Amino acid sequence: MSVPALEQRMEALEVRLMHLEAALDEMTRALLLQEQQSRAQAATIQRLEEQLRGLAAGYPGTTDAEPPPPHY
């Protein structure tokens, strides 16, 4: 194989590598953003669950602490 052909192949490989690195960087940024959003959503869900438990504990209609009626 001639030197110019090898140089062309090398240049083509470098261009492909550059595009792959750019795509990898973009995917990494997207993944980090999704992870941040997922953590924020998990924190929100946990906070809402705690609020719901607090509301349910203060609600007089909850039957968790009451024993079942005698006919059961």
Secondary structure, DSSP 4 states (H G I P E B T S, - for coil): --HHHHHHHHHHHHHHHHHHHHHHHHHHHHHHHHHHHHHHHHHHHHHHHHHHHHHHHH-TT--SSSPPPTT-
